[in-house]
């Protein structure tokens, strides 16, 4: 009985540790993404914003994408260290790194006071954010899935995933409160710094929770059998390159559609459709609750009907809803906008909840951290890195929002095909098998 209670308590600590970390990471990321849509141009790209507002907005969205290019580097380094030295300590380091970069954005000088150095320093901190985000997700996903009972991997793996909508709820909700509590002049002058500076408090909370979590039992098993891979990246590229490609392609549609909600729609509704900012932020926050709920449902459902079927249902819904959603958004009615976003998050959740478990089941234990982190990071580049930028270019060149819908629909076809290419992974062992253990010892010898 005591062992059961102890295991249950540890499982709760693990779920809390993976959830709080990814929530803080994504809160930091979303604060920047959403302020990019409304504030970055006048603060950091002032001359360009005055001479060419359209190009300035495109470059503002590109600021979001820049950090994605450094995610693979973060994934490679964190994956290498995580596969050799453990998941836990790397998760603590990535959390501190992201928090420090975010807090420093809150004290950056603007273009008016520092000139060209303002956007240069901003880009540097975005690079650090991207680097840390590249290592964060893989470690959190593995801590959750590798601690899970075999028949609940999908549900446990959904916990680091719901850090995305919770982070978005915190970010968007805080911005909404600040917008209604301040005048536009106050927010522009100093209020925008508050969300970045508050991340320091969140980081301290996350650090304390993560320090209390035990190391992954799979890594303990590798350490006990001395099966940790000394060159995980080399081994990954030699033996599991196909799985890296599959993992990247699976993620692109979900990430691209998600970044429309995160960044593009806030700019589109307020600047093109002339909808007021505060109600749009509130509607986006409400939509994020749908993302949270259905991500958990997606993880749970994948334990029942399989990872593949859950992904396919999620992507099918994203595909069929794209054009109707843009029709609702284009009305300029805040209630129809909220409805359009909420229904989209159902498909986003179903195609995001099973991801941690499916990725973990695709890679052998000794290179798993490297494999899932790099696959995820590349998928983020191909999908979300420049989704808002591409959407803005399509809108400016065609004048029709349906072109953006078609762009996302094409990506859902690609991601669905990748899911079918992988096949069903539910039920695969996550532990070192005899062949893998022998291969690791032979490699070290």
Residue pairs with C-beta under 8 A, 6 or more apart in sequence:
10 147
10 213
10 214
11 147
11 148
11 156
13 209
13 212
13 213
13 214
14 143
14 144
14 147
14 156
14 213
14 214
15 144
15 156
15 159
16 209
17 91
17 143
17 209
17 210
17 212
17 213
18 140
18 141
18 143
18 144
18 159
18 160
18 163
19 159
19 160
19 162
19 163
19 166
20 163
20 205
20 206
20 209
20 210
21 91
21 94
21 95
21 136
21 140
21 160
21 163
21 206
21 209
21 210
22 136
22 137
22 140
22 160
22 161
22 163
22 164
22 167
23 163
23 166
23 167
23 170
23 202
23 206
24 95
24 98
24 99
24 163
24 167
24 199
24 202
24 203
24 205
24 206
25 94
25 95
25 98
25 132
25 133
25 136
25 137
25 163
25 167
26 163
26 164
26 166
26 167
26 168
26 171
27 166
27 167
27 168
27 170
27 171
27 199
27 202
28 98
28 99
28 101
28 102
28 129
28 167
28 196
28 199
29 129
29 133
29 167
30 167
30 168
30 171
30 172
30 262
31 102
31 171
31 174
31 175
31 195
31 196
31 199
32 63
32 64
32 102
32 105
32 126
32 129
33 64
33 259
33 262
33 263
33 388
34 171
34 172
34 175
34 262
34 263
34 266
34 281
35 175
35 192
35 195
36 60
36 61
36 63
36 64
36 263
36 267
37 60
37 61
37 263
37 264
37 266
37 267
37 270
37 388
38 266
38 267
38 270
38 277
39 188
39 192
40 60
40 63
41 48
41 49
41 53
41 56
41 57
41 60
42 49
42 188
43 110
43 111
43 118
43 188
43 192
44 110
44 111
44 118
44 119
44 122
45 56
45 59
45 60
45 111
45 119
46 110
46 111
46 112
47 111
48 55
48 56
48 59
49 56
54 396
57 267
57 271
57 392
58 389
58 392
58 393
58 396
61 263
61 264
61 267
61 386
61 388
61 389
61 392
62 386
62 389
63 122
63 123
63 126
64 259
64 263
64 385
64 388
64 389
65 385
65 386
65 388
65 389
66 123
66 126
66 127
66 130
67 126
67 127
67 129
67 130
67 131
67 133
68 130
68 377
68 380
68 381
68 384
68 385
68 386
69 130
69 381
69 385
70 127
70 130
70 131
70 134
71 130
71 131
71 133
71 134
71 376
71 377
71 380
71 381
72 134
72 374
72 377
72 378
72 381
73 131
73 134
74 94
74 130
74 131
74 132
74 133
74 134
74 135
74 373
74 377
75 134
75 135
75 138
75 370
75 373
75 374
75 376
75 377
76 134
76 233
76 370
76 373
76 374
77 135
78 90
78 93
78 94
78 134
78 135
78 136
78 138
78 139
78 369
78 373
79 135
79 138
79 232
79 233
79 367
79 369
79 370
79 371
79 373
79 374
80 232
80 233
80 370
81 90
82 90
82 135
82 138
82 139
82 142
82 369
82 370
82 373
83 228
83 229
83 232
83 366
83 367
83 368
83 369
83 370
84 228
84 229
84 230
84 232
85 228
86 215
86 216
86 219
86 223
87 139
87 142
87 143
87 146
87 215
87 216
87 219
87 369
88 139
88 143
88 210
88 213
88 214
88 215
88 216
90 135
90 139
90 369
91 136
91 139
91 140
91 143
91 210
92 207
92 210
92 211
93 135
94 132
94 133
94 135
94 136
94 139
95 132
95 136
95 203
95 206
95 207
95 210
96 203
96 207
97 128
97 131
97 132
98 128
98 129
98 132
98 133
98 136
98 203
99 199
99 200
99 202
99 203
99 206
100 128
100 203
101 125
101 126
101 128
101 129
101 132
102 125
102 129
102 196
102 199
103 196
103 197
103 199
103 200
103 203
104 125
105 122
105 125
105 196
106 193
106 194
106 195
106 196
106 197
106 199
107 193
107 197
108 114
108 118
108 121
108 122
108 125
109 117
109 118
109 121
110 118
111 118
111 119
114 121
134 373
134 377
135 373
137 160
137 372
137 373
137 376
138 369
138 370
138 372
138 373
138 376
139 369
139 373
140 160
140 163
141 157
141 160
141 161
141 355
141 356
141 359
141 360
141 372
142 216
142 218
142 356
142 360
142 368
142 369
142 372
143 160
143 213
143 216
144 156
144 157
144 159
144 160
144 356
145 153
145 156
145 157
145 356
145 357
145 360
145 430
146 216
146 217
146 218
146 219
146 360
146 430
147 156
147 216
147 217
148 155
148 156
148 157
148 357
149 156
150 427
151 303
152 303
153 303
153 356
153 357
153 360
153 361
153 426
153 430
154 298
154 299
154 300
154 301
154 302
154 303
154 307
154 310
154 353
154 354
154 356
154 357
154 426
155 296
155 299
155 300
155 303
156 299
156 356
156 357
157 299
157 353
157 354
157 355
157 356
157 357
157 360
158 295
158 296
158 298
158 299
158 300
158 353
158 354
158 356
159 299
160 356
161 295
161 299
161 352
161 353
161 355
161 356
162 292
162 295
162 296
164 258
164 291
164 295
164 352
165 288
165 289
165 291
165 292
165 295
165 345
165 349
166 288
166 292
168 261
168 262
168 284
168 285
168 288
168 291
169 285
169 288
169 289
169 292
171 195
172 281
172 284
172 285
172 288
173 281
173 285
174 194
174 195
174 198
175 195
175 281
176 278
176 281
176 282
176 285
178 187
178 191
178 192
178 194
178 195
179 187
179 277
179 278
179 281
180 278
182 191
218 365
218 368
218 430
218 431
218 432
219 228
221 227
221 365
221 431
221 432
222 228
222 365
222 366
222 432
225 432
225 437
226 441
226 444
227 365
227 366
227 432
227 436
227 437
227 440
227 441
228 366
228 440
229 235
229 366
229 367
229 440
229 443
230 443
230 444
232 366
232 367
232 369
232 370
233 370
235 366
235 367
235 443
236 244
236 363
236 367
236 370
236 371
236 374
237 244
239 364
239 367
240 363
240 364
240 367
240 371
243 362
243 363
243 371
243 375
243 422
244 371
244 374
244 375
244 378
245 375
246 362
246 375
246 418
246 421
246 422
247 359
247 362
247 371
247 372
247 375
247 376
247 378
247 379
248 375
248 376
248 378
248 379
248 382
249 379
249 382
249 414
249 415
249 417
249 418
249 421
250 311
250 355
250 358
250 379
250 415
250 418
250 419
250 422
251 355
251 375
251 376
251 379
251 380
251 383
251 415
252 379
252 382
252 383
252 411
252 414
252 415
253 315
253 318
253 351
253 383
253 408
253 411
253 412
253 414
253 415
253 416
254 314
254 315
254 318
254 348
254 351
254 352
254 355
254 383
254 415
255 379
255 380
255 383
255 384
255 387
256 383
256 384
256 387
256 407
256 408
256 411
257 318
257 344
257 347
257 348
257 387
257 408
257 411
257 412
258 348
258 352
258 384
259 383
259 384
259 387
259 388
260 387
260 388
260 391
260 404
260 408
261 284
261 287
261 288
261 291
261 341
261 344
261 345
261 348
262 388
263 387
263 388
264 387
264 388
264 391
264 392
264 404
265 280
265 284
265 329
265 337
265 341
266 277
266 280
266 281
266 284
267 388
267 392
268 329
268 391
268 395
268 401
269 275
269 280
269 329
269 332
269 337
270 276
270 277
270 280
272 395
273 329
273 330
273 332
274 332
275 332
275 334
275 337
279 334
280 334
280 337
283 334
283 337
283 338
283 341
284 341
286 338
286 341
286 342
287 338
287 341
287 342
287 344
287 345
288 345
290 341
290 342
290 343
290 345
290 346
290 349
291 345
291 348
291 349
291 352
292 349
293 349
294 345
294 346
294 348
294 349
294 350
294 353
295 348
295 349
295 352
295 353
296 349
296 353
297 349
297 350
297 353
298 310
298 314
298 349
298 350
298 351
298 352
298 353
298 354
299 353
299 354
299 356
299 357
300 353
301 310
301 350
301 353
301 354
302 309
302 310
302 311
302 353
302 354
302 357
302 358
302 426
303 357
303 426
306 424
306 426
307 354
307 357
307 358
307 361
307 424
307 425
307 426
308 419
308 420
308 422
308 423
308 424
308 425
310 350
310 351
310 353
310 354
311 350
311 351
311 354
311 358
311 415
311 416
311 419
312 416
312 419
312 420
313 350
314 346
314 347
314 348
314 349
314 350
314 351
314 352
315 347
315 351
315 412
315 415
315 416
315 419
316 347
316 412
316 416
317 343
317 346
317 347
317 350
318 344
318 347
318 348
318 351
318 408
318 412
319 409
319 412
319 413
319 416
321 343
321 344
321 347
322 405
322 406
322 408
322 409
323 402
323 405
323 409
324 340
325 340
325 341
325 343
325 344
325 405
326 340
326 401
326 402
326 404
326 405
328 336
328 337
328 339
328 340
329 336
329 337
329 340
329 401
330 401
331 337
351 415
357 425
357 426
358 422
358 425
359 371
359 372
359 375
359 376
360 368
360 372
360 430
361 425
361 426
361 428
361 430
362 371
362 372
362 422
362 425
363 371
363 372
364 432
364 436
365 430
365 431
365 432
365 436
366 432
366 436
366 440
368 430
383 411
390 407
391 404
391 407
394 403
394 404
394 407
395 401
395 403
395 404
397 403
432 440
